[in-house]
Amino acid sequence: MKLRMTLLIATCLTIQVQAQADIQDNPIFALQGKHVHSSSIVECPKGDFLACWFHGSGERKANDVVIQGARLSKGHTQWSPVFLMADTPDFPDCNPVLFINQQDRLWLFWIAVRANGWEHSILKYRTSADFQQPGAPHWDWQDIILLKPGDIFAETIEAGFKELITEEPMWAEYAPLYSTMIIEAAKDKAKRQIGWMTRTHPTVLPSGRILLPLYSDGFNVCLMAISDDNGEHWRASKPIVGLGPIQPSIVRKKDGTLVAYMRDSGNAPYRVLISISTDDGESWSPAIDTDIPNPGSSLETIALREGCWVMVFNDTEHGRHRLAAALSDDEGKTWKWKRYIGKSNNREKSYAYPSLIQAKDGTLHLTYSYREKGGATIRHCIFSTDWIQANPGS
């Protein structure tokens, strides 16, 4: 067993696909003045890459926000002109996520923001069987996903807070306790059925179960939308309870344990939060701090086919001026190698909201939000684990 594990780690750490010594990092489109954010990327069955993001004059309070996309055709180095992916007229469309299921259908998940508040958002999706031609996909179905977290939702939140909070930090007659307010809100059927938002790629388990990671800015908790029939029907898992865990990214250990890494929207110390599921995503442990810094910004973690894990994240407690890729050969116990995709020592540039996949050829493809004084864009990177290891910390 020891020899087998040694060989597995050696295989993971010597990925030689294209033997990339450097990262390829290019904008999908030129810097422009609108707000562009929260991208997602997938590789199509025939080798194209599709990316999407939201674009407009703001976020939830800007009713002109739409979902845009572009295509990188197989063998090409330049992305196509930008095209429209989705638009709910006069409502902000945000947080798109791309996914290709086991039947090679393309899914686009996103939210339409009602009443200009995240907590009122409606979860939407559309699908396509005809998405491998130039230009935008031809959508053949669209609907919304309605979840009905039951009374167990409120019970789990109350139990989680009792475990996590031994003493409230502040209290006053005119300032009710945070946990009390969330527990009471969780008893409201209407509140717990809306406001569930996407951010990171779904995870497909060996059984075929799809887990769509979701979070709520209304409750500051996460849950999984679960489908056991290829997306025909969805139901809610129990919530991931914590002090501000949102935007979960899911990886699966070899023993079947699921690990959710989450953005920290709580108080100091500002750390990546972690939760565990041992029942295929049905229930989750309360979210607790890791030792990985997080400035209140999204991250994504994936398990490579070779066995290693890669996390892309802002490795600072304050600001989005550094974006790092870290590599683990022990399923997240340690992250021995780290290298910077972008670093702005004067903090004049911002790198955030990574979307990460491993392509069929073994390379890693990443899109992320980029902003500097001259405008904003979505950038696309191609790199390998060799690149992460070459100059760790650089």
N, C-alpha and C positions, 0 to 999 in steps of 0.2 A: 504493500500500500504506500509506503514512504517513497519508494522508487517511482511508482505511478504518479504520485503527487508532484514529485520533483520534475518529472518529464512534462507534466501538464503546465507547470509554471514556466519551464524553459520554453515550451512552445508558445505560451502567451507572450513572453517577453522577447521573442525573436521573430515577430511578424515581419516578413521581408517583402510583402506585397508592394511593388514599385519602389521599395527601399527609399522612402522619402526622407531626405535629410532636412528639408525645409517645409514650412507650411505655405500653402497657397491661400491667400486671403485677399479677396476682391469684392468690390461692391456689386450688388445685383443691378442697381441703377445709380445714376449720378446723385450727388448730394442735392437735396431740395428742401424747401421751406416748411412743408407740412409735417405733421407728427406721424411717424411711421414706427410701428412697435409690434412686439409679441409675434415673432415669426414662427413658422413650422416648416419642416422639410421632410420629403419622402423620396425614395427611389422607386421608379415605376418598373414593372416587370420587364420591359424591353430596354431598360437602361437609362431613360431620361430621369432627370430630377425635377420635381415640382416644389416650389416654395410659395408660401403665402404669408400675409401680415395684415394688420389693419392700418388704414390711412385716412387722415382727416385733419381738421383744425384743432383737435383735442382728443379726449377720451370719452368718458361717460356723459359729459355735459355738452358734447358737440354732436349735433344731429346729422352732420354730413359725413360721419365716419363710415367707411365701407371696407370690405375685405378685398384686397388685391392679391395678385399672384404673378408668377413668371415661371418659365420653363428653361431648363438647361438641357438641350438635346444631346443625346449620346454622341460622344466624340467631339463635341463642341466645347469651346472655352468661354464663350460669351452667352449670357442669359438673354432670353427673348425680351421684346418690349413688354411692359407691364400690362396686364389685363385684369378685368373685373372678375372676381370669384363669387361674391355674394353682396347683396344690398337689401336691407329692410328699409324702405323709403321713410325718411324723417325720423329714424331711430339710429342711435350709434350701434354699429356692428363691431365687436371686439373679440380678442383672444381666440383666433382661429387655430385649429389643430387638424393636421392631415394624417390619414391612416389608410393603409391598404390591407383589407382583410384576407382571409385564407382562400377566398373565392376570387381574388384579384379584382375586387371592387374598390374604387376610391371613395373614401368618406371624408367629408369636411364637417367638422364640428365647430360651432362658434356660439356666441351669445348676442342676442339683441337686448339692449339695455332699455328697460321701461322706466318712465318717470325720471330719467337721467340719474338713476341710483343703481349701483352694483347689486344691491340687495333685492332689486326688483327684476333682475335679468331673467330672460327666457332662454333655455338651452335649445339650440336648433341644429339640424344636420341636413346635409344633402348628399346623394350618392351618384356615382357614375360608373358605367361599364365601358364608356367611350372617352378615355382620357389620355390616350397615348399618341394622339395626333398633335400637330403644331397648334399653338394657341390654347385657349381656355378649355377645360373639360366640358363635355356635353352632359349636363345633369339630367337624370331621368327620374329622380325621386327627391322629395323634400318634406320634412316634417319637423315637429318639435319633440323633445324628450321630456316627459313629465314624470317626476319621481314622487313617491309617497312614503317618505320616512315615517314610520309609525311611532307609537308611544315609546318604543324601545330607544328611539333617537333621544328623546328628552331624558329617559332614565340613564342612558349611557353618558350623556353630557354631565348630569348631576353626579354620577358615580366617579367620572373622570376628574371633575373639579375637586371632589372630596379627597381623592388620592393625591392630586398635584398641589393643592393649596392648603397648607397647614394654618396659615394666618394671612388674612387680607392685608395688603400694605397700607390701605387708606380706608377711612369710613367717616361718614357724616350723615346727619338726618336728611340733608338735601342732596346728598351724593350717594345713591344706593350702590351696593357692592356690585362690581363687574360680574362676578360669577352668578350672583342672584339674578341679575337682569338677563343674562344669557340663558340660564335655566328656565326662567319664566317664558322667554321668547320661544324656546324649544318646544313648549307645550302648545304653541299656536300652530294648528294644522296648515293654515295658509302660508305662514312665514317659512315653515320648513319645506314646503313644496316648490318654492321658487328661489331664485338667486344663486343657483348652482352653476359654477363657471369652470370653463376648461382652461388649460394652459400647456400641459405636457402630453406626449404621445401615450396612447393606450398600450396596455400590456396584454399579450395573448398567452394564456397558460397552456401546458401540454394537453389538457382536457379540451381545449378549444374555447374555454371561457375567456371573454373579453372583459378587462377591467379598464374603465375610462376614469382617470383621476379627476376629481372635482373638488372645488373648495367654495366657501361662502365668506364674503366680506361682511355679511350681516351677522353671522355667528362666529367668525374667526375659527372655523373648524373645517375639516375635509371629510369626504367620503368617496366611495367608488360607485359609479354606475356599473352594474353587473349585467352581462348578457350571456346566456348559455345557449343561444340559438342564432349566432352570427349577426346579432344586432336587431333581430326582429322585435324583441321585447327587452326592456331594461327595468331593473329594480335597484333600490339603494342598499348599500352595505350599512353596517353600524358606523357611526362617525369616528373619526380620529380626533380625540379631544386633547386640547393643550392650551397653552398661553400664547395664542397667535400663530398656530401652524396653518399655512396655506400653500397652494400650488404644489401638491405632492408629485414626486417622480418615483416610479416603482421599479425595483429590480428584484429578481428571483434568485435565491441561493440554490445550490445544487441539491440541497435536502428538501427543497420546496418552500422554505420560509420566504415570505415576501417582506421586503424592506422598503419603507417609504421615507424618502428624504424630502424635507420641506423648508420653504422660506420662513424666516422668523419675522412675524409682524407683532411681536410682543415687546416686553421690556428687556433691558440689559440683564445678563450678557447676551450679545447678539450672535447667535450661533445657528448653524443648520440644525434643524430638528429631525428626530428620527422616531419612527413607529414600526412595529412588527406585527405581521399577521401569520398565523400558523394554520389557517383554515381557508386558504385560497381567496383571501380578501373579504370574507364575510364580516370579520371583526378585527379590531386593531388595538394594540396597546396604547396607553396615553403617550403623547408625544413629549420627548425629553430632549435636552440639549446634547449635541455632540461637542467635540472640541474644534469643529470646523467653523470659521467665522462666516457670518452672513449679514449684509447691510440692509436687510429687508428687500431682497431682490431674488428673482426666480433663478432656478438652477435645473440642470437635467443630468441624470445618471443612467448609464446603460451597462448591461452585461454583454461583453463581447463573446462571440462564438468560441474563442480560444479559452475563455474562462475568467479573464481579467475584467475588472470594472473600470469605467472611465466616468469621471464627474467633471462637468464644466460649470464654473461658479465664480462669483465675485469674492475673492479671498480677502476681504476686509470687513470690518464692522461698520464702516462709515463710507458711503460713496460707491459709485460704480465705475471708478477710474481704473480698475484692474480686473481683467478676466483671465482666469487660469483654467488649465486642463490638468487634472490629477489622475494618477493611475494606481490601482490597488491590485495586488496579486493574492489577497487573502479575504476576498469578499467584504471589503470595507472595514476590516479591523484596523488596517493602517493604509495610508496613502503615501507610498514611499517616493513617488516621483511627481513633480509638478513643474509645469512650464507655462509661461504667459502667452496668451493669444494677443492680448493688448494690454498696455500699461501706459498711463499718462501721469507722470510724476507731478506735473503742475495742475492736474485735475481738470484740464480744459477739454478732455475727450471723455466720452462715456461709452462703455461696452456692457451690454446687459441682455437678459432674457434669451439664453441660449436654447437652441433646438438641435439635438444631436442624434445621429443615426450611424450605424455601421453599414457600409455598402456591401454589395455582393463580392467585390474584389478585396474586402478586408479593410479598406481605408475608412477613415472617419470623416463624415461630412457634418458641418456645423453652420447654422445661420444664427445671426444675433443682431440686435438693435445697436446702431452706431450713431453717435452724435458728436459734432464739433461745432466750432463757431460758424462755419460756412453752411451748416444745414445738417440733415439727417438722412440715413439710408439703412438698408439691411445688407449686411455683408455675409459672404459665403466663404467658408474655409474648408480646405482638404488637408488632412494630416494623418499621421500614423502614431502608434505607440512608440515606435523608434524615435520619432521627433520629440515626444514628451520626455523620453529617457536621455536624449542626447545631451542636453544642458539643463538639468533640473534646476528650477529656481530662476531661470533666465527669462 
